[in-house]
Amino acid sequence: MKKLTNILRAVALLCAAGFYISYSQSCANTSKGPQGGPKDTIPPVIVSTVPDSVRTNFPTQKGKIYLNFNEYVQLKNQATEIVVSPPMIKRPTAKIKKKSVVITFNDTLKRDRTYSIYFGESISDVNEGNPFNNYVYTFSTGSSKDSLLISGTVMDYQTLLPKKGVLISLYQNPRDSSVVLDLPDAVSKTDEWGYFCVRALKGVPYTIYAVEDKNNNYLYDKGVEFGGFCDTLITPTIAEKKGLLQTKMMDMKDTVACLSRPSQTDIYIFKERPDRQYLTNSGRVSERECFLKFNAANPQIDTFLIKGVYSDKIIRQFNAEGDSLSFWINERKSVPDTLFMRLCYQKTDSTGKLVPESRSIKLVKPFDKSKIKGNKKGDENNTGLTNAYVQNLSSAGKSTKNNPYKNNKNEEKEKDEVKQPKEREDLLKFTLTLDAKNVENMGIELTFPTPLIKANFDSLFFTTATPRKVVSNFKFHAVKDSTNILRYTIYADEPYKVGNDYVVRIPAGIFKDVNGFTNDSLRRNFSLPNDDNLSSITLQINNTKGKRYIVELVNEKRDKTYLKYIVTRDGEYKFPYLNAGNYSFRITEDKNGNGKLDVGNVLKRIPPEKARLLKLSDRKTLITLRQQTDLTQSVDLKKLFE
């Protein structure tokens, strides 16, 4: 009994000590709240599926699928993220029931057909939102399953960046208009890396399209959505099985793993320009400038007449897209406030054919509201007199000489404003674009608002000064842009030198436009970069074979061009004065020589012009350039575009 009493006493002492320690710690930590554990970054895990994902003989009506998880999950954006292949007119619905996602079919399934449900990024856990990415559930309404697959990558044709959420549509025996009229035989969607894997396919040839599908109708809306296609038929030969990288659920942040997945085809998507031709708008910008806006590019104009104006007095130019025509009247006499125009062009009719269309167009000179007296917003005393006149009238006869309430600083400011010369109404404004880092290649660009009738570049002064201040004239020549009559470029006829100072001085009056306006004088100083930390890249380009290419140095996002060359022959092309950073080279095969990347036609299966990224020896397209580095890279154009 005494032994038992001693044991109970010891237990009581231990409990008391534990309580004291716990109480002491809680009192000592009054400045901190309870400390939580590490953040949950693990996505949900499927415990089971009902029926099993390899289920055959699935019911064609009123079937349900249960995805059972190890934790509570949520659904997001199921209308766009959940895709059923082959697509159904009535989409299935997905709902949460405790720790399960329940799929209910609202339409009758086809007999002896294998279906796949792509869940995309629709499922995530409730607490931290960890995504259950790119899960696919496959089942069959027949006694066997189709198990072949096709994988690939979708990119923007211009930036060459991967496109996420693009619908991949497969057709077994398509007609020319299937992609705009018929539901596909199989579909999938691309992930963040533009990667797709279409499952449950038969061993037959498929035609593959890639569609932006903004309205989720499984069809291509031409001119509204981006679209593209694989230019060859593909017959799947790879069977789905465990361990395939194509079907593995990837962590989208694991760059190496995501890029290591096999891709059977690359598809470049683009937005087509409208092809139905008709006049959409017309107008007059100023006394001598007018415009015509067409729905499609390159309209066929048969008659272009303006009453009272000779044809040789009209300067015309289409924009870069070829769907808008600007024209100016090059006459010294005043132009009537209303111009009468006769236009005959080829318009697309209801059958899609081009037929002659005649239009009589009135072009009315825009009204200059600034010249209306007393028409300023907030002018309560709208007497028809100018504000300046009213102010002068109200202050007439009043002296402010000894007015203690007069603000002398404001008075001085008003005097300074009065002294400033008023900008003349016949001033020809223009922009001069000069970047010292690429002036050797890109030149100095002058852009005017209206066509010039006088461009006296011989009167322009271009000088250079050595470090010892020895000044001399710098030889140059000016070139009028062949695609834009409003742009001129000044190129050097001798090498620029680092350390020299350069001055471009444009005297007043050497340019005159169709309005008779002339320029003011302008001076611009510059020198080549002289920073020891700058780097350069030199491309040794081979196998041009008489073709024309556009070679651009672009940033990592490929939305900014630092420097570009028009390449027509083999040789070395240097990209100097570069800061440390990440760069890529985008090379375009400019077949028609218009200096831009042209789109294709999805229905006619005409691909866009090819643009490709230069790949290094390690297959990477991103060049990480360090300070004080001069890189040289060989480029085989034949290999790049094969």
DRENDO-228576 format. One record per residue (C-alpha): x, y, z negated. Coordinates in Angstrom, 1 decimal, decimal comma. Each point is the difference from the previous one (the first is absolute). Example, Ala and Ser with C-alpha at 12.3 -4.5 7.8 and 13.67 -1.06 7.14 Angstrom:
       px       py       pz
     12,3     -4,5     -7,8
      1,4      3,4      0,7
***
This chain:
       px       py       pz
      0,0      0,0      0,0
      2,8      2,4     -0,8
      1,7     -0,9      3,3
     -3,2      0,9      1,9
     -0,3      3,3     -1,9
      3,6      0,9      1,0
     -0,7     -0,7      3,6
     -3,2      2,1      0,0
      2,0      2,8     -1,6
      2,7     -0,1      2,7
     -2,6      0,1      2,7
     -1,6      3,0     -1,6
      3,3      1,8     -0,2
      0,7     -0,7      3,7
     -3,4      1,3      1,0
      0,5      3,1     -2,1
      3,5      0,6      1,5
     -1,4     -0,4      3,6
     -2,8      2,5     -0,7
      2,5      2,5     -1,5
      2,3     -0,3      3,1
     -3,0      0,3      2,4
     -1,3      3,0     -1,9
      3,4      1,7     -0,2
      0,5     -0,4      3,8
     -3,5      1,3      0,8
      0,7      3,1     -2,2
      3,4      0,6      1,4
     -1,3     -0,1      3,6
     -2,8      2,5     -0,4
      1,4      2,1      3,0
     -0,4     -2,9      2,5
     -3,2     -1,9      1,0
     -0,1     -3,7      0,7
      2,5     -1,0      2,6
     -1,4     -2,0      3,0
      1,7     -2,7      1,9
      1,6      0,3      3,5
     -2,2      1,1      2,8
     -1,9     -2,8      1,8
      1,4     -0,2      3,6
     -1,1     -3,5      0,8
     -2,9     -0,3      2,5
     -3,0     -2,3     -0,7
      0,4     -3,7      0,5
     -2,6     -2,3      1,6
     -0,8     -2,8     -2,4
     -2,4     -1,9      2,4
     -2,2      0,5      3,1
     -3,5     -1,5      0,4
     -0,1     -1,7      2,5
      3,6     -0,8      0,4
      1,8      2,1      2,6
      0,5     -3,0      2,3
     -3,7     -0,8      0,0
     -1,6     -1,3      3,1
     -3,7     -0,5      0,8
     -0,7      3,4     -1,6
     -3,8      0,7      0,2
     -1,0      2,3      2,8
     -2,7      1,7     -2,1
     -0,1      1,4     -3,5
      3,6     -1,0     -0,7
      1,9      1,6     -2,9
      3,7      0,2     -0,9
      1,4      0,5     -3,5
      3,5      1,3     -0,6
      0,7     -0,5     -3,7
      2,9      2,0     -1,5
      1,9     -0,1     -3,3
     -1,1      3,5     -0,9
     -2,7      2,6      0,8
      0,3      1,5      3,4
     -1,6      2,8      2,1
     -1,0      0,5      3,6
      0,9      3,1      2,0
     -0,7      1,1      3,6
     -1,4     -3,4      0,9
     -1,7      1,4      3,1
      3,4      0,7      1,6
      2,3     -2,4     -1,8
     -2,0     -3,3      0,2
      0,0     -1,4      3,5
     -1,6     -3,2      1,2
      1,4     -1,9      3,0
     -1,8     -0,6      2,3
     -1,9      3,2     -0,8
     -3,7     -0,1     -0,9
     -2,7      2,5      0,9
     -1,3     -0,1     -3,6
      3,0      0,3     -2,3
      0,2     -2,2     -3,1
     -0,2      1,8     -3,4
      2,5     -0,3     -2,8
     -0,9      0,5     -3,7
      1,6     -0,3     -3,4
     -1,3     -2,6     -2,4
      2,1     -0,1     -3,2
      3,5     -1,1      1,1
     -1,2     -1,1      3,5
     -0,5      1,5      3,4
     -3,1     -1,4      1,6
     -0,4      0,1      3,8
     -3,5     -0,4      1,4
     -0,7     -0,4      3,7
     -3,0      2,0      1,4
      0,2     -1,5      3,5
     -0,1     -3,6      1,4
      3,4     -1,4      0,6
      0,8     -1,7      3,3
      0,3     -3,8      0,0
      3,4     -1,7      0,3
      1,9      3,3     -0,4
      2,9      0,8     -2,2
     -0,3      3,3     -2,0
      2,5      2,1     -1,8
     -0,7      2,8     -2,5
      2,8      2,6     -0,3
     -0,3      1,9     -3,3
      2,7      2,6      0,7
      0,4      2,3     -3,0
     -3,6     -0,3     -1,2
      0,8     -2,0     -3,2
      1,9      1,3     -3,0
      0,0     -0,5     -3,8
     -2,1      2,3     -2,1
      2,6      1,3     -2,5
      3,0      1,1      2,1
     -1,4     -0,3      3,6
      2,6     -2,5      1,0
     -0,9     -1,1      3,6
     -0,7     -3,5      1,0
      1,3      0,6      3,5
     -0,9     -1,6      3,3
     -1,6     -3,2     -1,3
     -1,7     -2,1      2,7
     -2,7     -2,6     -0,6
     -0,6     -2,5      2,8
     -2,8     -2,5      0,5
     -1,8     -1,9      2,7
     -3,6     -0,8      0,8
      1,1     -3,1      1,9
      1,8     -3,2     -1,0
      3,4      1,5      0,9
      1,9      3,3     -0,1
      1,9      2,0      2,6
      3,3      0,7     -1,6
      2,2      1,8      2,5
      1,2      3,6     -0,4
      1,4      3,0      1,8
      2,1      2,8     -1,7
      1,2      3,4      1,1
      0,6      3,6     -0,8
     -1,8      3,2      1,0
      1,7      3,3      0,3
     -0,8      3,6      1,1
      1,2      0,3      3,6
      1,6      3,4     -0,7
      1,4     -0,1     -3,6
      0,6     -3,8      0,1
     -1,2     -0,1     -3,6
     -2,1     -3,0     -1,1
     -3,8      0,6      0,0
     -2,0     -1,3     -3,0
     -3,6     -1,1      0,2
     -0,1     -0,6      3,8
     -2,5     -2,6      1,1
      1,5     -2,8      2,1
     -2,5     -1,5      2,5
      0,5     -3,2      1,8
     -2,0     -1,2      3,0
      0,1     -3,4      1,7
     -1,6      0,9      3,4
     -0,4      3,8      0,0
     -1,5      2,1      2,8
      1,5      3,4      0,8
     -2,4      1,8     -2,4
      0,0     -2,6     -2,9
      1,9      2,2     -2,4
     -2,7      2,7      0,2
     -3,1     -2,2      0,4
      0,6     -3,5     -1,5
      0,7     -1,2     -3,5
      3,4     -1,7     -0,2
      0,5     -3,8     -0,4
      2,4      0,6     -2,9
      1,2      3,0     -2,0
      2,4      1,1     -2,7
      1,5      3,3     -1,3
      3,5      1,4     -0,5
      1,6      0,6     -3,3
      2,2      2,9     -1,1
      2,8     -1,2      2,2
     -2,2     -0,2      3,1
      0,2     -3,8     -0,3
     -2,9     -2,4      0,8
     -0,6     -3,7      0,0
     -3,1     -1,3      1,7
     -0,9     -3,5     -1,3
     -2,4     -2,8      0,8
      0,7      0,1      3,8
     -0,3     -2,6      2,7
      2,8     -1,0      2,3
     -1,3      2,1      2,9
      1,3      3,2      1,6
     -1,1      3,2     -1,7
     -0,1      3,6      1,2
      0,9      2,3     -3,0
     -1,1      3,6     -0,6
      0,8      2,3     -2,9
     -2,8      2,5     -0,8
     -0,1      2,8     -2,7
     -3,8     -0,8     -0,5
     -0,9      3,1     -2,0
     -3,7     -0,9      0,0
      0,5     -3,7     -0,9
     -2,0     -1,3      3,1
      2,8     -2,4      1,1
      0,1      1,9      3,4
      2,3      2,5      1,6
     -1,3      3,6      0,4
      2,0      1,5      2,8
      1,3      3,5     -0,5
     -1,0     -0,1     -3,6
      2,0     -2,8     -1,5
      3,6     -1,2      0,5
      0,3     -3,2      1,9
      2,6     -2,3      1,6
      0,5     -3,5      1,3
      2,5     -2,8      0,4
      1,0      0,0      3,7
      0,2     -3,8      0,1
     -2,4     -2,9     -0,9
      1,1     -1,9     -3,1
     -0,8     -3,6     -0,7
      0,5     -0,8     -3,8
      2,3     -2,9     -0,7
      0,8      0,5     -3,7
     -2,2     -1,9     -2,5
     -0,8      1,4     -3,4
      1,6     -1,8     -2,8
      1,5      0,7     -3,4
      3,2      2,0     -0,1
     -0,5      2,0      3,2
      1,2      3,6     -0,3
     -2,8      1,1      2,3
     -2,7     -1,0     -2,5
      1,8      0,7     -3,3
     -1,5      2,6     -2,3
      2,6      2,8      0,0
      0,8      2,7     -2,4
     -0,3      3,0      2,3
      2,8      1,8     -1,9
      2,5     -2,8      0,9
      1,4      1,5      3,2
      2,4     -2,8      0,7
     -2,6     -2,8     -0,4
     -2,7      1,9      2,0
      2,4      0,7      2,9
      1,2     -3,6      0,1
     -3,3     -1,4      1,1
      0,0     -1,4      3,5
     -1,8      2,1      2,7
     -1,0     -1,5      3,3
     -1,0      3,3      1,7
      0,3      3,8     -0,5
     -3,0      2,1      0,9
      0,2      3,8      0,5
     -3,2      1,9     -0,5
     -0,9      3,4      1,4
     -2,9      2,3      0,4
     -1,3      0,1      3,6
     -0,8      3,3      1,6
     -3,5      0,4      1,4
     -0,5     -1,0      3,7
     -3,5      1,3      0,7
      0,6      3,3      1,8
     -2,1      3,1     -0,4
      0,4      3,7     -1,0
     -0,4      0,5     -3,7
      0,7      3,7     -0,4
      1,2      3,1      1,7
      0,8      3,5     -1,1
      2,0      3,1      0,1
      2,7      0,7     -2,6
      1,0      3,5      1,1
     -0,3      2,4      2,9
      2,2     -2,2      2,2
      0,0     -3,4     -1,7
     -2,7     -2,7      0,4
     -0,3     -3,7     -0,5
     -1,9     -3,1      1,0
     -0,3     -3,0     -2,3
     -0,7     -3,5      1,4
     -0,9     -3,2     -1,8
      2,7     -2,1      1,6
      3,5      0,7      1,3
      1,1      0,8      3,5
     -3,3      1,3      1,5
     -0,3      0,0      3,8
     -0,8      3,6      0,9
     -1,1      0,6      3,6
     -1,0      3,7     -0,1
      1,3      2,7     -2,4
     -1,2      3,5      1,0
     -0,4      3,2     -2,0
     -2,1      2,7      1,7
      2,2      3,0      1,0
      3,3     -1,7     -0,9
      2,4     -1,5      2,5
      1,1     -3,5     -0,7
      3,7      1,0      0,1
     -0,7      2,4     -2,9
     -1,0     -2,8     -2,3
      2,6     -1,8     -2,2
     -1,2     -3,4     -1,2
      1,4     -2,5     -2,5
     -1,4     -3,1     -1,7
      0,8     -0,9     -3,6
      2,2     -2,9     -0,9
     -3,0     -2,4     -0,3
     -1,2      1,1      3,5
     -3,6      0,6     -1,1
      0,1      3,8     -0,4
      0,8      2,5      2,7
      1,1      3,6     -0,9
      0,1      2,6      2,8
      1,1      3,6      0,2
     -0,8      2,8      2,5
      3,2      1,5      1,1
     -1,2      3,4      1,3
      1,0      3,5     -1,1
     -3,5      1,5      0,5
     -2,5     -0,4     -2,8
     -2,1     -3,2      0,0
     -3,8      0,2     -0,2
     -1,6     -0,7     -3,4
     -1,9     -2,9      1,7
      1,6     -2,4      2,4
     -2,0     -2,4      2,2
      1,6     -3,3      0,7
     -0,8     -2,8      2,4
      1,3     -3,5     -1,1
     -0,4     -3,2      1,9
      1,5     -3,2     -1,6
     -0,5     -3,7     -0,3
     -2,3     -0,9     -2,8
     -0,8     -3,5     -1,4
     -3,6     -1,0      0,6
     -2,1     -2,5     -1,9
      1,4     -3,0      1,9
      3,6      1,0     -0,9
      0,9      1,3      3,5
      1,4      3,4      0,9
     -2,3      2,2      1,9
      0,3      3,6      1,1
     -1,4      2,6     -2,4
     -0,4      3,8      0,7
     -0,2      2,6     -2,7
     -0,5      3,7     -0,1
      1,8      1,4     -3,1
     -0,2      3,4     -1,6
      3,1      1,1     -1,8
     -0,7      2,9     -2,3
      2,7      2,1     -1,5
      0,1     -0,4     -3,8
     -1,3      2,9     -2,0
      2,6      1,8     -2,2
     -1,7      0,4     -3,3
      2,9      1,8     -1,5
     -0,8      3,1      2,1
     -3,4      0,4     -1,5
      0,0      2,9     -2,5
     -1,2     -0,6     -3,5
     -0,4     -3,7      0,6
      2,2     -1,3     -2,8
     -1,4     -2,4     -2,4
     -1,1      1,7     -3,2
     -0,4      3,4      1,6
     -3,1      1,2     -1,6
     -0,1      3,4      1,7
     -0,2     -1,3      3,6
     -0,2      3,4      1,7
      1,7     -1,1      3,2
      3,1      1,9     -1,0
      3,4     -1,6     -0,6
      1,0     -0,6     -3,6
      3,0      2,2      0,4
     -2,1      2,9      1,3
     -2,4     -0,4     -3,0
      2,9      0,0     -2,4
      1,5      3,1      1,5
     -3,3      1,8      0,0
     -0,6     -0,8     -3,7
      3,4      1,3     -1,0
     -0,1      3,1      2,1
      0,5      3,3     -2,0
      1,1     -2,0     -3,1
      3,5      0,6     -1,3
      1,8     -2,7     -2,0
      3,1      2,1     -0,7
     -0,6      0,4     -3,8
     -2,4     -2,9     -0,5
      1,1     -1,8     -3,2
     -2,0     -3,1      1,0
      1,8     -0,4      3,3
      2,4     -3,0      0,2
      3,2      1,3      1,4
      1,2     -3,6      0,9
     -3,1     -0,6      2,0
      0,5      3,3      1,7
      3,5     -0,9      1,0
     -1,2     -3,4      1,2
     -2,7      1,7      2,1
      2,7      2,3      1,5
      2,2     -3,0      0,9
     -2,9     -1,7      1,6
     -0,8      3,0      2,1
      3,6      0,3      1,1
      0,1     -3,6      1,3
     -0,4     -0,1      3,8
     -3,2     -1,5      1,3
      0,5     -3,2      2,1
     -0,6      0,9      3,6
     -3,0     -1,6      1,7
      2,0     -1,2      3,1
      2,5     -1,9     -2,1
      1,0     -3,5      1,4
      0,5     -2,2     -3,1
      2,0     -3,2      0,4
      1,7     -2,6     -2,2
      3,7     -0,9      0,0
      0,7     -3,5     -1,4
      3,6     -0,7     -0,9
      1,4     -2,8     -2,2
      3,8      0,2     -0,4
      0,1     -3,8     -0,6
     -1,3     -0,9      3,4
      0,5      3,1      2,1
      2,8     -1,8      2,0
     -2,6     -2,5      1,3
     -3,4      1,7     -0,3
      1,1      3,6      0,8
     -1,8      3,2     -1,0
     -3,7      0,0      0,7
     -2,1      3,0      1,0
     -3,8     -0,5      0,0
     -2,4      2,7      1,4
     -3,8      0,4     -0,5
     -0,6      0,7      3,7
      1,8     -0,7      3,2
      2,9      2,4      0,9
      0,1      2,0      3,2
      3,5      1,2     -0,8
      2,7     -1,9     -1,9
      3,3      1,8      0,3
      2,3     -2,4     -1,8
      3,0      1,5      1,6
     -0,5      3,0     -2,4
      0,1     -2,2     -3,1
      3,2      0,3     -2,0
      1,6     -3,2     -1,4
      3,3      0,5     -1,8
      2,4     -2,0     -2,2
      2,5      1,1     -2,6
      3,0     -2,0     -1,2
      1,0     -0,1     -3,7
      2,4      2,8      0,9
     -2,9      2,1      1,3
      1,0     -0,2      3,6
     -3,3      0,5      1,9
     -0,7     -1,3      3,5
     -3,0     -0,7      2,2
     -1,4     -3,5     -0,2
     -1,1     -1,6      3,2
     -3,5     -1,4      0,2
     -3,0     -0,7      2,3
     -3,7      0,1     -0,5
     -2,4     -2,7      1,1
     -3,8      0,3      0,5
     -1,8     -3,1     -1,5
     -1,4     -2,2      2,8
     -3,0     -1,0     -2,1
     -0,7      3,3     -1,8
      0,2      3,3      1,9
      0,0      1,9     -3,3
      3,2     -1,5     -1,2
      3,7      0,7      0,9
      3,2     -1,5     -1,4
      3,4      1,6     -0,1
      2,9     -2,5      0,3
      3,7      0,6     -0,5
      2,4     -0,4      2,9
      3,0     -0,5     -2,2
      0,5     -1,9     -3,2
     -1,0      1,4     -3,4
      2,8      0,2     -2,5
     -0,3     -0,5     -3,8
      1,2      3,1     -1,8
     -1,1      2,4      2,7
     -2,9      2,4     -0,5
     -2,6      0,4      2,8
     -2,4      2,8      0,7
     -3,0      0,0      2,4
     -1,3      3,4      0,7
     -3,1      0,6      2,1
     -0,4      3,6      1,2
     -3,5      1,6      0,1
     -1,9     -0,2      3,2
      1,8     -2,9      1,7
     -3,2     -2,1     -0,1
     -3,4      1,0      1,4
     -3,2     -2,2      0,0
     -3,1      0,0      2,2
     -1,6      2,7     -2,2
      2,9      2,3      0,6
      1,2     -0,3     -3,6
      3,7      0,2     -0,7
      2,2     -1,3     -2,9
      1,8      1,9     -2,7
      3,7     -0,6     -0,7
      1,0     -3,0     -2,1
      3,3     -1,2     -1,5
      0,9     -3,4     -1,4
      3,3     -1,1     -1,6
      1,0     -3,6     -0,6
      3,0     -2,3     -0,4
      0,4     -3,7      0,1
     -0,2     -1,9     -3,4
      3,4     -0,2     -1,7
     -0,7     -2,2     -3,0
      2,5     -2,7     -0,7
     -2,7     -2,2     -1,5
     -1,9     -0,3      3,3
      0,0     -3,2      2,0
     -0,6     -1,2      3,6
     -1,3     -2,9      2,0
      1,2     -0,8      3,6
     -2,0     -2,3      2,2
      1,8     -1,9      2,8
     -2,9     -0,6      2,4
      0,3     -2,7      2,6
     -2,3     -1,6      2,7
     -2,0      3,1      0,9
     -0,2     -1,4      3,6
     -1,3      3,2      1,5
     -3,0      0,2     -2,4
     -0,9      2,9     -2,2
     -0,1     -0,2     -3,8
     -0,8      2,3     -2,9
      2,4     -0,6     -2,9
     -1,1      1,6     -3,3
      1,6      0,2     -3,4
     -3,0     -0,1     -2,4
     -0,5     -0,1     -3,8
     -1,1     -3,0     -2,0
     -3,7      0,8      0,5
      0,6      0,6      3,7
     -2,1      3,2      0,0
      3,0      2,4      0,4
      2,5      0,1      2,9
      3,4      1,4     -0,8
      1,6     -0,2      3,4
     -0,8     -1,7      3,3
      1,6     -0,7      3,4
     -1,5     -0,8      3,4
      2,2     -2,8      1,1
      0,4     -1,1      3,6
      3,5     -1,4      0,0
      2,3     -2,0     -2,2
      2,3      1,9     -2,3
      0,6      1,3     -3,5
     -2,6      2,2     -1,7
      0,9      1,7     -3,2
     -2,4      1,0     -2,8
      2,1      2,4     -2,2
     -0,4      2,0     -3,2
     -2,1     -2,5     -1,9
     -0,7      0,0     -3,7
      0,2     -3,2     -2,0
     -3,2     -1,9      0,2
     -2,1     -2,6      1,9
     -0,4      0,2      3,7
     -1,4     -2,0      2,9
      0,4      0,2      3,8
     -3,1     -0,2      2,1
      0,6     -0,7      3,6
     -2,8      0,4      2,6
     -0,1     -1,4      3,5
     -1,3      3,1      1,9
     -1,1     -1,6      3,2
     -1,9      2,9      1,5
      2,5      2,6     -1,1
     -2,4      2,3     -1,8
      2,0      0,2     -3,2
     -2,6     -1,6     -2,3
     -1,3     -3,4     -1,1
     -3,2     -0,9      2,0
     -2,8     -2,1     -1,3
     -1,4     -3,0      1,8
     -3,5     -1,5      0,6
     -1,4     -2,8     -2,1
     -2,8     -1,2      2,3
      2,3      0,1      3,1
      2,7     -1,6     -2,1
      2,5      2,7      0,9
      2,6      0,3     -2,8
      1,3      3,4     -1,2
      3,5      1,1      0,9
      2,5     -1,9     -2,0
      1,7      1,6     -3,0
      2,3     -2,1     -2,1
      2,1      0,6     -3,1
      3,7     -0,7      0,3
      0,9     -3,1     -2,1
      3,4     -0,3     -1,7
      2,0     -3,2     -0,2
     -1,9     -1,0     -3,2
     -3,4      0,5      1,9
     -0,8      3,1     -2,1
     -1,3      3,1      1,7
      0,9      2,4     -2,8
      3,5      1,6      0,0
      1,1      1,2     -3,4
      2,6      2,7      0,6
      2,3      1,1     -2,7
      1,9      3,3     -0,3
      3,2      0,5      2,1
     -0,8     -2,9      2,2
      0,3     -0,4      3,8
     -1,8     -3,0      1,3
      0,1     -1,5      3,5
     -2,7     -2,3      1,2
     -0,3     -1,9      3,3
     -3,4     -0,2      1,7
     -0,9     -2,5      2,7
     -3,2      1,4      1,5
     -0,7     -3,2      2,0
      0,1     -2,1     -3,1
     -2,0      2,5     -2,0
     -2,9      0,0      2,4
      0,0     -3,6      1,1
***
